[in-house]
């Protein structure tokens, strides 16, 4: 098995290095990750400046640091850096949740999406950080999911977005196959003034989880994590809302 591993927290982050050590036992491992933190970059790619690649000295895999986004890392890995196609692309372990509509901002999820666009099975995995910082647990979950994906495959244009609760007692830990919830932010723009008197802004805010009314038979990822369960959400690239196409066809356009 050949695994391509990336992330958005940077190649030195604890999450990716915990996962690197765990996944190296499964087969050949290639790491291509950003040279620094690139959280919340979404699916951005670098087109106005060159990318630089630096080979890293790791003893259990081939690894490269890239001066670009997570999506850049997957693109350059597949087209230039690896000599054989990966069997699966893994993005993570992210330091923090990637739940609900936050997946649209996530560099972690976007790296997996870039893999699917290129035609490779891909998963994203995140640890919903609390005080434990149990990355080993998230790495164990990743291994189980990877083995199942290799055996059974994934539908075209579909990634698995996995969120793991940050807990220590795993004996009774549950697992849910989930749908995306909805997250919004209150007071998301913080206006401040620097010592020279110029205004500047921080994007931050308090999370507000919105109850979803659609398909209540399937638990949301937000709800699963609130119950200390692993959430696995299949995400499809086709964002089309087919249910309203016939209605729009009746409009006077």
ABEGO torsion letter per residue (X at the ends): XBBBBBBAAEAABAAAAAAAAAAAAAEBBBBBBBABBABGAEABBBAABBBBBBBBBBAABBBBBBBBBAAAAAAAAAAAABABBBABBBBOBBBEBBBEAAAAABAAAAAAAAAAAAGBBBBBBBBBBBAAGBAAAAAAAAAAAAAAAAAAEBBBGBBBBBBBBBBABAAABBBBBBBBBBBBBBGABBBBBBAAGBBBBBBBEBBBBBBBABGAABBBAAAAAAAGBBBBBBBBABABBAAAAAAAAABBX
